[in-house]
Amino acid sequence: MKLCTFVREGVSSLGVAGEDGIADLAVAAPELPREMTAFLAAGAPALHRARAALGSAPRLDPSTVTLAAPIARPPKFLAIGLNYADHVAESGLERPTIPTVFNKQSTCIAGPRDPIHLPRVSTMLDYEGELGFVIGRRCRHVPRERAHEVIAGYLVVDDVSVRDWQLRVPTWTMGKSFDTHGPIGPWITTPDELGDPHALRIRTWVGGDLRQDSNTKHLIFDCFAIVEHLSTAFTLEPGDVVATGTPGGVGIASKPPRLLHVGDVVRVEIEGLGALENTVIEEPAATTLL
């Protein structure tokens, strides 16, 4: 299944995307949670009920709804740096022997068609197309051979980065966590539908110019190794999102650098998972006090 979150007439709901439209689970199975993290936490019974409801669920024309980030506020948004050999080489760094883990604040989450802000404080805005996965079961100390059991599905991630803020200090959180700098989606594809997550073509375009073209088979640490490593230290929870790293071709590594500007459209596409397409705009000037 391709599990999605959509907004229709101001109301957020869960659905299943397909060739015949979006199946509205709120109508076909109103007892199911309408928020993705709660749905995933409900476990296998919720997934079975959703599958059973597909036959009777009304189909919505995708043009009549807005696809939102599948998970609006993940409990954790984790990412792996330097996880493709060609990206390590273009960065001028040594190949890691253990995963390089950092976090993106969950407030940076954006939807698959939402705009990306060019920050007021920087012009060094960059893209990073990545394979992401979503945790479906609360877990700890998961061996690699069982890691597939705790992954609810896979999605596309753009690990948008503000390079001067990222690289001026040893930790990367600030430069990776500006608002809107975590587009994810367009849906969560369940493992049974996807097949092997480590044999997928991944590409990124900026304004129609192909910048990244690789395959997830080139990951240094694959999804299952990442689950094993992370769960050694802390509990993983339903709804956690993990971005697995970007291949070579990022803007900062080009000579001269090819960073993002207002008006650029960034498209990240992964075979079998769909695509994100986000337009860069100026960060709004208003100060927000809530």
C-alpha positions as CSV (number, residue, x, y, z in Angstrom):
1,M,0.0,0.0,0.0
2,K,0.9,3.6,-0.5
3,L,-0.3,5.2,2.8
4,C,-0.8,8.9,2.5
5,T,-2.0,11.9,4.5
6,F,-4.2,14.3,2.5
7,V,-6.2,17.5,3.2
8,R,-9.6,18.0,1.8
9,E,-11.7,21.0,2.6
10,G,-9.5,21.8,5.6
11,V,-9.7,18.3,7.1
12,S,-6.7,16.0,7.3
13,S,-7.3,12.3,6.7
14,L,-5.5,9.0,5.9
15,G,-5.7,7.4,2.5
16,V,-4.2,4.9,0.2
17,A,-2.9,6.2,-3.1
18,G,-3.4,4.1,-6.2
19,E,-3.8,4.4,-10.0
20,D,-7.6,4.9,-9.6
21,G,-7.2,7.8,-7.1
22,I,-6.9,8.1,-3.4
23,A,-8.9,5.7,-1.3
24,D,-10.5,7.6,1.7
25,L,-10.0,5.4,4.8
26,A,-11.9,7.8,6.9
27,V,-15.1,6.9,5.1
28,A,-14.4,3.2,4.6
29,A,-12.9,2.5,8.0
30,P,-13.9,5.4,10.3
31,E,-12.7,3.5,13.4
32,L,-9.1,3.8,12.2
33,P,-6.9,6.7,13.4
34,R,-6.8,9.7,11.1
35,E,-3.2,10.6,12.0
36,M,-0.3,8.5,10.6
37,T,1.7,8.0,13.8
38,A,-1.3,6.8,15.7
39,F,-2.2,4.5,12.7
40,L,1.3,3.0,12.7
41,A,1.2,2.5,16.5
42,A,-2.0,0.5,16.1
43,G,0.1,-2.1,14.4
44,A,-0.8,-5.0,12.2
45,P,-4.6,-5.0,13.0
46,A,-4.8,-1.4,11.6
47,L,-2.9,-2.4,8.4
48,H,-5.1,-5.4,7.9
49,R,-8.3,-3.3,8.4
50,A,-7.0,-0.7,5.9
51,R,-6.4,-3.4,3.3
52,A,-9.8,-4.9,3.9
53,A,-11.4,-1.5,3.5
54,L,-9.9,-0.7,0.1
55,G,-12.6,-2.5,-1.8
56,S,-15.4,-0.3,-0.4
57,A,-13.4,3.0,0.0
58,P,-14.5,5.9,-2.2
59,R,-11.8,7.1,-4.6
60,L,-10.9,10.8,-4.6
61,D,-9.5,12.6,-7.6
62,P,-5.9,13.6,-6.5
63,S,-6.5,17.0,-8.1
64,T,-9.2,17.7,-5.4
65,V,-7.0,17.1,-2.4
66,T,-3.6,18.3,-1.1
67,L,-1.0,15.7,-0.3
68,A,0.6,16.6,3.0
69,A,3.7,15.1,4.7
70,P,2.7,11.5,5.5
71,I,3.8,12.2,9.1
72,A,3.3,15.8,10.2
73,R,5.5,15.6,13.3
74,P,7.7,12.5,13.6
75,P,8.7,11.6,17.2
76,K,12.3,11.5,15.8
77,F,13.7,12.7,12.5
78,L,17.1,11.1,12.1
79,A,19.5,11.2,9.2
80,I,22.8,9.5,8.2
81,G,25.6,11.6,6.7
82,L,28.3,10.5,4.3
83,N,26.6,7.2,3.4
84,Y,27.4,6.9,-0.4
85,A,31.0,6.5,-1.5
86,D,30.8,9.1,-4.2
87,H,29.4,11.7,-1.8
88,V,32.2,10.9,0.7
89,A,34.7,11.5,-2.2
90,E,33.2,14.8,-3.3
91,S,33.2,16.0,0.3
92,G,36.9,15.2,0.7
93,L,36.4,13.2,3.8
94,E,37.2,9.6,4.8
95,R,34.8,6.7,4.4
96,P,33.1,6.2,7.7
97,T,33.4,2.9,9.6
98,I,30.2,3.5,11.6
99,P,27.1,5.5,10.6
100,T,27.4,9.3,11.0
101,V,24.1,10.1,12.7
102,F,22.5,13.5,13.2
103,N,19.0,14.8,13.8
104,K,16.8,17.2,12.0
105,Q,14.2,18.9,14.2
106,S,10.7,17.6,13.5
107,T,9.5,21.2,12.9
108,C,11.4,21.2,9.6
109,I,8.9,18.7,8.1
110,A,7.3,19.8,4.8
111,G,4.9,18.1,2.4
112,P,5.8,16.7,-1.0
113,R,4.7,19.9,-2.8
114,D,5.3,22.5,-0.1
115,P,7.7,25.4,-0.7
116,I,11.3,25.4,0.6
117,H,12.4,28.7,2.3
118,L,15.6,30.4,1.3
119,P,16.6,31.6,4.8
120,R,17.0,35.3,5.6
121,V,20.4,34.5,7.2
122,S,22.0,32.5,4.4
123,T,22.2,32.1,0.6
124,M,24.0,28.7,0.9
125,L,20.9,26.5,0.4
126,D,21.4,23.0,-0.9
127,Y,19.5,19.8,-1.8
128,E,20.1,16.2,-0.8
129,G,17.8,13.6,-2.3
130,E,17.6,10.5,0.0
131,L,15.8,7.3,0.6
132,G,13.9,7.4,3.9
133,F,12.2,4.8,6.0
134,V,9.6,4.9,8.7
135,I,9.6,2.9,11.9
136,G,6.4,0.9,12.6
137,R,7.1,-0.8,15.9
138,R,8.5,0.3,19.2
139,C,11.8,-1.5,19.4
140,R,15.3,-1.7,20.9
141,H,18.4,-3.8,20.3
142,V,17.1,-5.0,16.9
143,P,19.6,-7.3,15.1
144,R,20.2,-6.7,11.5
145,E,18.4,-9.8,10.3
146,R,15.2,-8.7,12.1
147,A,15.3,-5.0,11.2
148,H,12.9,-5.5,8.3
149,E,10.2,-6.4,10.9
150,V,10.2,-2.9,12.4
151,I,10.1,-0.8,9.2
152,A,6.6,0.2,8.3
153,G,7.6,1.5,4.9
154,Y,9.7,3.8,2.7
155,L,9.5,7.3,1.4
156,V,11.4,10.1,-0.4
157,V,13.3,12.7,1.6
158,D,15.0,15.9,0.6
159,D,17.6,16.6,3.4
160,V,17.7,20.4,2.6
161,S,20.8,21.9,4.1
162,V,22.0,25.4,4.9
163,R,25.7,24.8,4.3
164,D,27.4,27.6,6.2
165,W,25.2,27.0,9.2
166,Q,25.9,23.2,8.9
167,L,29.7,23.4,8.6
168,R,30.7,26.2,10.9
169,V,30.3,24.0,14.0
170,P,31.0,20.3,14.7
171,T,27.3,19.3,15.0
172,W,25.0,19.7,12.0
173,T,21.6,20.2,13.7
174,M,21.2,23.9,13.1
175,G,22.1,23.8,9.4
176,K,19.8,20.8,8.8
177,S,16.7,22.0,10.7
178,F,15.5,25.3,9.3
179,D,11.7,25.3,8.9
180,T,10.5,23.7,5.6
181,H,13.9,22.0,5.1
182,G,12.5,18.4,5.5
183,P,10.2,17.6,2.7
184,I,9.0,13.9,2.9
185,G,6.5,11.8,1.0
186,P,4.7,11.7,-1.2
187,W,3.4,8.7,0.8
188,I,4.7,5.7,2.7
189,T,5.1,2.6,0.6
190,T,4.8,-0.6,2.5
191,P,7.6,-3.2,2.2
192,D,5.4,-5.8,0.6
193,E,4.7,-3.5,-2.3
194,L,8.2,-2.1,-2.7
195,G,10.3,-5.2,-2.6
196,D,14.1,-4.7,-2.1
197,P,14.8,-1.2,-0.8
198,H,18.4,-1.5,-1.7
199,A,18.0,-1.7,-5.5
200,L,16.2,1.6,-6.3
201,R,17.3,4.4,-8.7
202,I,17.4,7.7,-7.0
203,R,17.6,11.0,-8.9
204,T,17.4,14.8,-8.1
205,W,16.7,17.5,-10.6
206,V,17.0,21.3,-10.1
207,G,14.9,23.2,-12.6
208,G,15.0,20.2,-15.0
209,D,18.8,19.8,-14.7
210,L,19.7,16.3,-13.4
211,R,22.1,16.8,-10.5
212,Q,22.0,13.4,-8.7
213,D,21.6,9.9,-10.4
214,S,22.5,6.9,-8.3
215,N,21.1,3.7,-6.8
216,T,20.4,2.7,-3.2
217,K,22.5,-0.4,-3.8
218,H,25.5,2.0,-3.2
219,L,24.6,2.8,0.4
220,I,27.5,2.2,2.7
221,F,25.2,1.3,5.6
222,D,21.9,0.0,4.3
223,C,18.5,0.5,6.0
224,F,18.8,-2.7,8.1
225,A,22.3,-1.9,9.4
226,I,21.1,1.6,10.3
227,V,18.2,0.2,12.4
228,E,20.6,-2.1,14.2
229,H,23.0,0.7,14.9
230,L,20.4,3.2,16.1
231,S,18.5,0.8,18.3
232,T,21.6,-0.1,20.1
233,A,21.5,3.3,21.8
234,F,17.8,4.3,22.0
235,T,14.3,3.1,21.5
236,L,12.8,3.6,18.1
237,E,9.1,4.4,18.0
238,P,6.3,4.2,15.4
239,G,6.5,7.3,13.2
240,D,10.2,7.9,13.5
241,V,11.6,8.9,10.1
242,V,15.2,8.0,9.1
243,A,16.9,9.5,6.1
244,T,19.6,7.2,4.8
245,G,22.0,9.7,3.2
246,T,22.6,11.3,-0.2
247,P,24.6,10.2,-3.2
248,G,27.1,12.4,-5.0
249,G,26.0,15.5,-6.9
250,V,25.1,18.0,-4.2
251,G,25.3,21.6,-5.1
252,I,28.1,22.7,-2.7
253,A,30.5,20.1,-4.2
254,S,30.1,21.4,-7.7
255,K,32.9,23.6,-9.1
256,P,31.7,26.3,-8.9
257,P,29.0,25.5,-6.4
258,R,25.5,25.2,-7.7
259,L,23.3,26.2,-4.8
260,L,19.6,26.9,-4.7
261,H,17.9,30.2,-5.6
262,V,14.4,31.6,-5.3
263,G,12.3,30.1,-8.1
264,D,14.3,26.8,-8.4
265,V,12.1,23.7,-8.4
266,V,13.8,20.7,-6.8
267,R,12.5,17.3,-7.8
268,V,13.6,14.1,-5.9
269,E,12.4,10.8,-7.4
270,I,13.0,7.3,-6.2
271,E,12.0,4.3,-8.2
272,G,8.9,2.7,-6.8
273,L,8.4,5.5,-4.2
274,G,7.2,8.5,-6.2
275,A,8.6,12.0,-6.1
276,L,8.9,15.2,-4.2
277,E,8.7,18.5,-6.1
278,N,9.3,21.7,-4.0
279,T,9.8,25.3,-5.1
280,V,12.3,27.6,-3.4
281,I,10.8,30.8,-2.1
282,E,12.0,33.7,0.1
283,E,11.6,33.0,3.8
284,P,8.6,35.1,5.0
285,A,9.6,38.2,6.7
286,A,7.1,38.2,9.6
287,T,8.2,37.3,13.1
288,T,6.1,34.5,14.6
289,L,5.2,34.7,18.3
290,L,2.7,32.0,19.4
